[in-house]
């Protein structure tokens, strides 16, 4: 919702830039998609290592 409000403000201030941004947005999203997927993968790996690190404490029953 915030993105839409910012786009509306940009449209009022400078409509040619807003139209160009509207057209280029899908291409930029496609360009950044591999980096988003990489971020999900790294987050999953870090969550796995965190769970593995805390496993002995969970087995013992520590808090």
N, CA, C and O atoms as a Maestro MAE file, in Angstrom:
{
 s_m_m2io_version
 :::
 2.0.0
}

f_m_ct {
 s_m_title
 :::
 protein
 m_atom[252] {
  # First column is atom index #
  i_m_mmod_type
  r_m_x_coord
  r_m_y_coord
  r_m_z_coord
  i_m_residue_number
  s_m_chain_name
  s_m_pdb_residue_name
  s_m_pdb_atom_name
  i_m_atomic_number
  :::
  1 25 0.828 -1.189 0.000 1 A "UNK " " N  " 7
  2 3 0.000 0.000 0.000 1 A "UNK " " CA " 6
  3 2 0.875 1.257 0.000 1 A "UNK " " C  " 6
  4 15 0.565 2.244 -0.667 1 A "UNK " " O  " 8
  5 25 1.968 1.201 0.757 2 A "UNK " " N  " 7
  6 3 2.860 2.347 0.813 2 A "UNK " " CA " 6
  7 2 3.494 2.620 -0.558 2 A "UNK " " C  " 6
  8 15 3.679 3.770 -0.954 2 A "UNK " " O  " 8
  9 25 3.818 1.548 -1.263 3 A "UNK " " N  " 7
  10 3 4.399 1.700 -2.598 3 A "UNK " " CA " 6
  11 2 3.422 2.409 -3.527 3 A "UNK " " C  " 6
  12 15 3.816 3.273 -4.311 3 A "UNK " " O  " 8
  13 25 2.152 2.042 -3.438 4 A "UNK " " N  " 7
  14 3 1.143 2.676 -4.280 4 A "UNK " " CA " 6
  15 2 0.995 4.157 -3.953 4 A "UNK " " C  " 6
  16 15 0.871 4.983 -4.857 4 A "UNK " " O  " 8
  17 25 1.007 4.493 -2.678 5 A "UNK " " N  " 7
  18 3 0.891 5.909 -2.282 5 A "UNK " " CA " 6
  19 2 2.101 6.700 -2.768 5 A "UNK " " C  " 6
  20 15 1.958 7.822 -3.255 5 A "UNK " " O  " 8
  21 25 3.300 6.113 -2.636 6 A "UNK " " N  " 7
  22 3 4.496 6.782 -3.147 6 A "UNK " " CA " 6
  23 2 4.433 6.954 -4.660 6 A "UNK " " C  " 6
  24 15 4.855 7.981 -5.192 6 A "UNK " " O  " 8
  25 25 3.901 5.939 -5.356 7 A "UNK " " N  " 7
  26 3 3.773 6.057 -6.807 7 A "UNK " " CA " 6
  27 2 2.783 7.163 -7.170 7 A "UNK " " C  " 6
  28 15 3.015 7.911 -8.120 7 A "UNK " " O  " 8
  29 25 1.692 7.272 -6.432 8 A "UNK " " N  " 7
  30 3 0.714 8.343 -6.691 8 A "UNK " " CA " 6
  31 2 1.344 9.722 -6.477 8 A "UNK " " C  " 6
  32 15 1.095 10.644 -7.254 8 A "UNK " " O  " 8
  33 25 2.150 9.865 -5.438 9 A "UNK " " N  " 7
  34 3 2.834 11.138 -5.205 9 A "UNK " " CA " 6
  35 2 3.792 11.432 -6.347 9 A "UNK " " C  " 6
  36 15 3.857 12.559 -6.838 9 A "UNK " " O  " 8
  37 25 4.545 10.402 -6.771 10 A "UNK " " N  " 7
  38 3 5.449 10.581 -7.906 10 A "UNK " " CA " 6
  39 2 4.679 10.935 -9.168 10 A "UNK " " C  " 6
  40 15 5.152 11.737 -9.974 10 A "UNK " " O  " 8
  41 25 3.501 10.351 -9.352 11 A "UNK " " N  " 7
  42 3 2.683 10.649 -10.523 11 A "UNK " " CA " 6
  43 2 2.233 12.108 -10.539 11 A "UNK " " C  " 6
  44 15 2.191 12.739 -11.595 11 A "UNK " " O  " 8
  45 25 1.900 12.634 -9.375 12 A "UNK " " N  " 7
  46 3 1.482 14.031 -9.292 12 A "UNK " " CA " 6
  47 2 2.663 14.963 -9.533 12 A "UNK " " C  " 6
  48 15 2.530 15.990 -10.199 12 A "UNK " " O  " 8
  49 25 3.822 14.595 -8.984 13 A "UNK " " N  " 7
  50 3 4.994 15.470 -9.105 13 A "UNK " " CA " 6
  51 2 5.582 15.422 -10.500 13 A "UNK " " C  " 6
  52 15 5.846 16.460 -11.106 13 A "UNK " " O  " 8
  53 25 5.791 14.196 -11.018 14 A "UNK " " N  " 7
  54 3 6.440 14.052 -12.323 14 A "UNK " " CA " 6
  55 2 5.875 12.809 -13.008 14 A "UNK " " C  " 6
  56 15 6.409 11.713 -12.841 14 A "UNK " " O  " 8
  57 25 4.797 12.975 -13.779 15 A "UNK " " N  " 7
  58 3 4.111 11.828 -14.336 15 A "UNK " " CA " 6
  59 2 4.926 11.029 -15.358 15 A "UNK " " C  " 6
  60 15 4.716 9.819 -15.439 15 A "UNK " " O  " 8
  61 25 5.842 11.615 -16.147 16 A "UNK " " N  " 7
  62 3 6.605 10.750 -17.068 16 A "UNK " " CA " 6
  63 2 7.496 9.737 -16.338 16 A "UNK " " C  " 6
  64 15 7.631 8.593 -16.772 16 A "UNK " " O  " 8
  65 25 8.096 10.165 -15.236 17 A "UNK " " N  " 7
  66 3 8.938 9.245 -14.458 17 A "UNK " " CA " 6
  67 2 8.073 8.159 -13.826 17 A "UNK " " C  " 6
  68 15 8.496 7.006 -13.739 17 A "UNK " " O  " 8
  69 25 6.873 8.511 -13.389 18 A "UNK " " N  " 7
  70 3 5.973 7.525 -12.791 18 A "UNK " " CA " 6
  71 2 5.537 6.486 -13.818 18 A "UNK " " C  " 6
  72 15 5.450 5.302 -13.494 18 A "UNK " " O  " 8
  73 25 5.265 6.900 -15.032 19 A "UNK " " N  " 7
  74 3 4.869 5.957 -16.081 19 A "UNK " " CA " 6
  75 2 6.043 5.049 -16.433 19 A "UNK " " C  " 6
  76 15 5.849 3.848 -16.626 19 A "UNK " " O  " 8
  77 25 7.248 5.592 -16.521 20 A "UNK " " N  " 7
  78 3 8.437 4.780 -16.816 20 A "UNK " " CA " 6
  79 2 8.662 3.775 -15.683 20 A "UNK " " C  " 6
  80 15 8.983 2.615 -15.938 20 A "UNK " " O  " 8
  81 25 8.495 4.215 -14.446 21 A "UNK " " N  " 7
  82 3 8.652 3.308 -13.304 21 A "UNK " " CA " 6
  83 2 7.611 2.196 -13.345 21 A "UNK " " C  " 6
  84 15 7.912 1.048 -13.017 21 A "UNK " " O  " 8
  85 25 6.400 2.528 -13.744 22 A "UNK " " N  " 7
  86 3 5.334 1.531 -13.830 22 A "UNK " " CA " 6
  87 2 5.638 0.499 -14.907 22 A "UNK " " C  " 6
  88 15 5.333 -0.682 -14.739 22 A "UNK " " O  " 8
  89 25 6.231 0.930 -16.001 23 A "UNK " " N  " 7
  90 3 6.573 0.014 -17.094 23 A "UNK " " CA " 6
  91 2 7.786 -0.842 -16.735 23 A "UNK " " C  " 6
  92 15 7.820 -2.028 -17.063 23 A "UNK " " O  " 8
  93 25 8.781 -0.257 -16.066 24 A "UNK " " N  " 7
  94 3 10.009 -0.979 -15.757 24 A "UNK " " CA " 6
  95 2 9.897 -1.871 -14.526 24 A "UNK " " C  " 6
  96 15 10.753 -2.734 -14.334 24 A "UNK " " O  " 8
  97 25 8.891 -1.704 -13.695 25 A "UNK " " N  " 7
  98 3 8.766 -2.462 -12.459 25 A "UNK " " CA " 6
  99 2 8.774 -3.979 -12.672 25 A "UNK " " C  " 6
  100 15 9.493 -4.672 -11.953 25 A "UNK " " O  " 8
  101 25 8.008 -4.532 -13.626 26 A "UNK " " N  " 7
  102 3 8.050 -5.991 -13.812 26 A "UNK " " CA " 6
  103 2 9.429 -6.494 -14.236 26 A "UNK " " C  " 6
  104 15 9.843 -7.573 -13.811 26 A "UNK " " O  " 8
  105 25 10.138 -5.745 -15.054 27 A "UNK " " N  " 7
  106 3 11.462 -6.169 -15.494 27 A "UNK " " CA " 6
  107 2 12.468 -6.142 -14.339 27 A "UNK " " C  " 6
  108 15 13.319 -7.024 -14.234 27 A "UNK " " O  " 8
  109 25 12.369 -5.144 -13.489 28 A "UNK " " N  " 7
  110 3 13.257 -5.067 -12.325 28 A "UNK " " CA " 6
  111 2 12.942 -6.202 -11.366 28 A "UNK " " C  " 6
  112 15 13.848 -6.782 -10.769 28 A "UNK " " O  " 8
  113 25 11.647 -6.525 -11.211 29 A "UNK " " N  " 7
  114 3 11.250 -7.627 -10.342 29 A "UNK " " CA " 6
  115 2 11.821 -8.942 -10.852 29 A "UNK " " C  " 6
  116 15 12.329 -9.746 -10.070 29 A "UNK " " O  " 8
  117 25 11.740 -9.166 -12.167 30 A "UNK " " N  " 7
  118 3 12.305 -10.383 -12.743 30 A "UNK " " CA " 6
  119 2 13.820 -10.432 -12.590 30 A "UNK " " C  " 6
  120 15 14.387 -11.506 -12.387 30 A "UNK " " O  " 8
  121 25 14.472 -9.295 -12.684 31 A "UNK " " N  " 7
  122 3 15.914 -9.236 -12.520 31 A "UNK " " CA " 6
  123 2 16.323 -9.571 -11.081 31 A "UNK " " C  " 6
  124 15 17.353 -10.210 -10.865 31 A "UNK " " O  " 8
  125 25 15.528 -9.145 -10.105 32 A "UNK " " N  " 7
  126 3 15.853 -9.366 -8.697 32 A "UNK " " CA " 6
  127 2 15.344 -10.697 -8.152 32 A "UNK " " C  " 6
  128 15 15.670 -11.060 -7.021 32 A "UNK " " O  " 8
  129 25 14.553 -11.432 -8.933 33 A "UNK " " N  " 7
  130 3 13.981 -12.697 -8.470 33 A "UNK " " CA " 6
  131 2 15.033 -13.715 -8.038 33 A "UNK " " C  " 6
  132 15 14.853 -14.336 -6.991 33 A "UNK " " O  " 8
  133 25 16.122 -13.923 -8.782 34 A "UNK " " N  " 7
  134 3 17.132 -14.884 -8.300 34 A "UNK " " CA " 6
  135 2 17.741 -14.497 -6.956 34 A "UNK " " C  " 6
  136 15 18.049 -15.369 -6.143 34 A "UNK " " O  " 8
  137 25 17.916 -13.212 -6.716 35 A "UNK " " N  " 7
  138 3 18.472 -12.772 -5.437 35 A "UNK " " CA " 6
  139 2 17.491 -13.014 -4.296 35 A "UNK " " C  " 6
  140 15 17.909 -13.327 -3.181 35 A "UNK " " O  " 8
  141 25 16.179 -12.871 -4.560 36 A "UNK " " N  " 7
  142 3 15.183 -13.168 -3.534 36 A "UNK " " CA " 6
  143 2 15.197 -14.661 -3.216 36 A "UNK " " C  " 6
  144 15 15.127 -15.048 -2.049 36 A "UNK " " O  " 8
  145 25 15.285 -15.493 -4.241 37 A "UNK " " N  " 7
  146 3 15.340 -16.937 -4.017 37 A "UNK " " CA " 6
  147 2 16.604 -17.324 -3.254 37 A "UNK " " C  " 6
  148 15 16.564 -18.192 -2.382 37 A "UNK " " O  " 8
  149 25 17.703 -16.694 -3.575 38 A "UNK " " N  " 7
  150 3 18.954 -16.944 -2.849 38 A "UNK " " CA " 6
  151 2 18.813 -16.536 -1.386 38 A "UNK " " C  " 6
  152 15 19.325 -17.223 -0.502 38 A "UNK " " O  " 8
  153 25 18.135 -15.443 -1.126 39 A "UNK " " N  " 7
  154 3 17.900 -15.000 0.246 39 A "UNK " " CA " 6
  155 2 17.058 -15.994 1.027 39 A "UNK " " C  " 6
  156 15 17.335 -16.256 2.198 39 A "UNK " " O  " 8
  157 25 16.022 -16.557 0.387 40 A "UNK " " N  " 7
  158 3 15.218 -17.579 1.050 40 A "UNK " " CA " 6
  159 2 16.056 -18.812 1.358 40 A "UNK " " C  " 6
  160 15 15.934 -19.396 2.435 40 A "UNK " " O  " 8
  161 25 16.907 -19.208 0.415 41 A "UNK " " N  " 7
  162 3 17.742 -20.394 0.614 41 A "UNK " " CA " 6
  163 2 18.735 -20.165 1.750 41 A "UNK " " C  " 6
  164 15 18.903 -21.036 2.604 41 A "UNK " " O  " 8
  165 25 19.387 -19.023 1.774 42 A "UNK " " N  " 7
  166 3 20.351 -18.721 2.843 42 A "UNK " " CA " 6
  167 2 19.642 -18.643 4.187 42 A "UNK " " C  " 6
  168 15 20.167 -19.125 5.191 42 A "UNK " " O  " 8
  169 25 18.470 -18.049 4.220 43 A "UNK " " N  " 7
  170 3 17.703 -17.993 5.471 43 A "UNK " " CA " 6
  171 2 17.324 -19.379 5.968 43 A "UNK " " C  " 6
  172 15 17.365 -19.644 7.170 43 A "UNK " " O  " 8
  173 25 16.956 -20.259 5.051 44 A "UNK " " N  " 7
  174 3 16.630 -21.628 5.439 44 A "UNK " " CA " 6
  175 2 17.833 -22.379 5.965 44 A "UNK " " C  " 6
  176 15 17.721 -23.116 6.944 44 A "UNK " " O  " 8
  177 25 18.986 -22.205 5.332 45 A "UNK " " N  " 7
  178 3 20.204 -22.859 5.789 45 A "UNK " " CA " 6
  179 2 20.606 -22.344 7.170 45 A "UNK " " C  " 6
  180 15 21.005 -23.125 8.034 45 A "UNK " " O  " 8
  181 25 20.501 -21.034 7.375 46 A "UNK " " N  " 7
  182 3 20.842 -20.480 8.689 46 A "UNK " " CA " 6
  183 2 19.873 -20.962 9.772 46 A "UNK " " C  " 6
  184 15 20.287 -21.219 10.902 46 A "UNK " " O  " 8
  185 25 18.594 -21.084 9.433 47 A "UNK " " N  " 7
  186 3 17.631 -21.614 10.396 47 A "UNK " " CA " 6
  187 2 17.947 -23.076 10.728 47 A "UNK " " C  " 6
  188 15 17.797 -23.506 11.872 47 A "UNK " " O  " 8
  189 25 18.381 -23.831 9.725 48 A "UNK " " N  " 7
  190 3 18.766 -25.225 9.961 48 A "UNK " " CA " 6
  191 2 19.956 -25.303 10.901 48 A "UNK " " C  " 6
  192 15 19.950 -26.105 11.834 48 A "UNK " " O  " 8
  193 25 20.975 -24.486 10.672 49 A "UNK " " N  " 7
  194 3 22.153 -24.495 11.539 49 A "UNK " " CA " 6
  195 2 21.813 -24.035 12.958 49 A "UNK " " C  " 6
  196 15 22.380 -24.540 13.927 49 A "UNK " " O  " 8
  197 25 20.908 -23.097 13.078 50 A "UNK " " N  " 7
  198 3 20.485 -22.643 14.399 50 A "UNK " " CA " 6
  199 2 19.780 -23.769 15.141 50 A "UNK " " C  " 6
  200 15 20.029 -23.988 16.326 50 A "UNK " " O  " 8
  201 25 18.897 -24.485 14.443 51 A "UNK " " N  " 7
  202 3 18.203 -25.606 15.062 51 A "UNK " " CA " 6
  203 2 19.188 -26.707 15.437 51 A "UNK " " C  " 6
  204 15 19.059 -27.333 16.490 51 A "UNK " " O  " 8
  205 25 20.161 -26.938 14.581 52 A "UNK " " N  " 7
  206 3 21.178 -27.949 14.861 52 A "UNK " " CA " 6
  207 2 22.035 -27.548 16.056 52 A "UNK " " C  " 6
  208 15 22.412 -28.398 16.862 52 A "UNK " " O  " 8
  209 25 22.341 -26.278 16.173 53 A "UNK " " N  " 7
  210 3 23.159 -25.773 17.284 53 A "UNK " " CA " 6
  211 2 22.417 -25.884 18.618 53 A "UNK " " C  " 6
  212 15 23.019 -26.212 19.641 53 A "UNK " " O  " 8
  213 25 21.113 -25.610 18.606 54 A "UNK " " N  " 7
  214 3 20.337 -25.642 19.836 54 A "UNK " " CA " 6
  215 2 19.778 -27.028 20.152 54 A "UNK " " C  " 6
  216 15 19.124 -27.204 21.181 54 A "UNK " " O  " 8
  217 25 20.020 -28.004 19.299 55 A "UNK " " N  " 7
  218 3 19.463 -29.335 19.510 55 A "UNK " " CA " 6
  219 2 19.915 -29.977 20.819 55 A "UNK " " C  " 6
  220 15 19.070 -30.525 21.527 55 A "UNK " " O  " 8
  221 25 21.212 -29.941 21.185 56 A "UNK " " N  " 7
  222 3 21.598 -30.563 22.458 56 A "UNK " " CA " 6
  223 2 20.877 -29.946 23.666 56 A "UNK " " C  " 6
  224 15 20.476 -30.665 24.582 56 A "UNK " " O  " 8
  225 25 20.718 -28.651 23.667 57 A "UNK " " N  " 7
  226 3 20.026 -27.993 24.784 57 A "UNK " " CA " 6
  227 2 18.563 -28.386 24.805 57 A "UNK " " C  " 6
  228 15 17.983 -28.516 25.883 57 A "UNK " " O  " 8
  229 25 17.957 -28.575 23.663 58 A "UNK " " N  " 7
  230 3 16.554 -28.971 23.625 58 A "UNK " " CA " 6
  231 2 16.372 -30.411 24.081 58 A "UNK " " C  " 6
  232 15 15.370 -30.755 24.708 58 A "UNK " " O  " 8
  233 25 17.367 -31.258 23.753 59 A "UNK " " N  " 7
  234 3 17.275 -32.643 24.184 59 A "UNK " " CA " 6
  235 2 17.414 -32.737 25.701 59 A "UNK " " C  " 6
  236 15 16.672 -33.478 26.346 59 A "UNK " " O  " 8
  237 25 18.366 -31.986 26.280 60 A "UNK " " N  " 7
  238 3 18.567 -31.978 27.727 60 A "UNK " " CA " 6
  239 2 17.374 -31.353 28.431 60 A "UNK " " C  " 6
  240 15 17.035 -31.750 29.546 60 A "UNK " " O  " 8
  241 25 16.745 -30.400 27.806 61 A "UNK " " N  " 7
  242 3 15.577 -29.759 28.398 61 A "UNK " " CA " 6
  243 2 15.888 -28.404 28.986 61 A "UNK " " C  " 6
  244 15 15.106 -27.875 29.775 61 A "UNK " " O  " 8
  245 25 17.037 -27.827 28.606 62 A "UNK " " N  " 7
  246 3 17.395 -26.506 29.105 62 A "UNK " " CA " 6
  247 2 16.579 -25.418 28.440 62 A "UNK " " C  " 6
  248 15 15.994 -25.605 27.373 62 A "UNK " " O  " 8
  249 25 16.562 -24.291 29.095 63 A "UNK " " N  " 7
  250 3 15.791 -23.185 28.522 63 A "UNK " " CA " 6
  251 2 16.740 -22.190 27.997 63 A "UNK " " C  " 6
  252 15 16.324 -21.162 27.463 63 A "UNK " " O  " 8
  :::
 }
 m_bond[251] {
  # First column is bond index #
  i_m_from
  i_m_to
  i_m_order
  :::
  1 1 2 1
  2 2 3 1
  3 3 4 2
  4 3 5 1
  5 5 6 1
  6 6 7 1
  7 7 8 2
  8 7 9 1
  9 9 10 1
  10 10 11 1
  11 11 12 2
  12 11 13 1
  13 13 14 1
  14 14 15 1
  15 15 16 2
  16 15 17 1
  17 17 18 1
  18 18 19 1
  19 19 20 2
  20 19 21 1
  21 21 22 1
  22 22 23 1
  23 23 24 2
  24 23 25 1
  25 25 26 1
  26 26 27 1
  27 27 28 2
  28 27 29 1
  29 29 30 1
  30 30 31 1
  31 31 32 2
  32 31 33 1
  33 33 34 1
  34 34 35 1
  35 35 36 2
  36 35 37 1
  37 37 38 1
  38 38 39 1
  39 39 40 2
  40 39 41 1
  41 41 42 1
  42 42 43 1
  43 43 44 2
  44 43 45 1
  45 45 46 1
  46 46 47 1
  47 47 48 2
  48 47 49 1
  49 49 50 1
  50 50 51 1
  51 51 52 2
  52 51 53 1
  53 53 54 1
  54 54 55 1
  55 55 56 2
  56 55 57 1
  57 57 58 1
  58 58 59 1
  59 59 60 2
  60 59 61 1
  61 61 62 1
  62 62 63 1
  63 63 64 2
  64 63 65 1
  65 65 66 1
  66 66 67 1
  67 67 68 2
  68 67 69 1
  69 69 70 1
  70 70 71 1
  71 71 72 2
  72 71 73 1
  73 73 74 1
  74 74 75 1
  75 75 76 2
  76 75 77 1
  77 77 78 1
  78 78 79 1
  79 79 80 2
  80 79 81 1
  81 81 82 1
  82 82 83 1
  83 83 84 2
  84 83 85 1
  85 85 86 1
  86 86 87 1
  87 87 88 2
  88 87 89 1
  89 89 90 1
  90 90 91 1
  91 91 92 2
  92 91 93 1
  93 93 94 1
  94 94 95 1
  95 95 96 2
  96 95 97 1
  97 97 98 1
  98 98 99 1
  99 99 100 2
  100 99 101 1
  101 101 102 1
  102 102 103 1
  103 103 104 2
  104 103 105 1
  105 105 106 1
  106 106 107 1
  107 107 108 2
  108 107 109 1
  109 109 110 1
  110 110 111 1
  111 111 112 2
  112 111 113 1
  113 113 114 1
  114 114 115 1
  115 115 116 2
  116 115 117 1
  117 117 118 1
  118 118 119 1
  119 119 120 2
  120 119 121 1
  121 121 122 1
  122 122 123 1
  123 123 124 2
  124 123 125 1
  125 125 126 1
  126 126 127 1
  127 127 128 2
  128 127 129 1
  129 129 130 1
  130 130 131 1
  131 131 132 2
  132 131 133 1
  133 133 134 1
  134 134 135 1
  135 135 136 2
  136 135 137 1
  137 137 138 1
  138 138 139 1
  139 139 140 2
  140 139 141 1
  141 141 142 1
  142 142 143 1
  143 143 144 2
  144 143 145 1
  145 145 146 1
  146 146 147 1
  147 147 148 2
  148 147 149 1
  149 149 150 1
  150 150 151 1
  151 151 152 2
  152 151 153 1
  153 153 154 1
  154 154 155 1
  155 155 156 2
  156 155 157 1
  157 157 158 1
  158 158 159 1
  159 159 160 2
  160 159 161 1
  161 161 162 1
  162 162 163 1
  163 163 164 2
  164 163 165 1
  165 165 166 1
  166 166 167 1
  167 167 168 2
  168 167 169 1
  169 169 170 1
  170 170 171 1
  171 171 172 2
  172 171 173 1
  173 173 174 1
  174 174 175 1
  175 175 176 2
  176 175 177 1
  177 177 178 1
  178 178 179 1
  179 179 180 2
  180 179 181 1
  181 181 182 1
  182 182 183 1
  183 183 184 2
  184 183 185 1
  185 185 186 1
  186 186 187 1
  187 187 188 2
  188 187 189 1
  189 189 190 1
  190 190 191 1
  191 191 192 2
  192 191 193 1
  193 193 194 1
  194 194 195 1
  195 195 196 2
  196 195 197 1
  197 197 198 1
  198 198 199 1
  199 199 200 2
  200 199 201 1
  201 201 202 1
  202 202 203 1
  203 203 204 2
  204 203 205 1
  205 205 206 1
  206 206 207 1
  207 207 208 2
  208 207 209 1
  209 209 210 1
  210 210 211 1
  211 211 212 2
  212 211 213 1
  213 213 214 1
  214 214 215 1
  215 215 216 2
  216 215 217 1
  217 217 218 1
  218 218 219 1
  219 219 220 2
  220 219 221 1
  221 221 222 1
  222 222 223 1
  223 223 224 2
  224 223 225 1
  225 225 226 1
  226 226 227 1
  227 227 228 2
  228 227 229 1
  229 229 230 1
  230 230 231 1
  231 231 232 2
  232 231 233 1
  233 233 234 1
  234 234 235 1
  235 235 236 2
  236 235 237 1
  237 237 238 1
  238 238 239 1
  239 239 240 2
  240 239 241 1
  241 241 242 1
  242 242 243 1
  243 243 244 2
  244 243 245 1
  245 245 246 1
  246 246 247 1
  247 247 248 2
  248 247 249 1
  249 249 250 1
  250 250 251 1
  251 251 252 2
  :::
 }
}
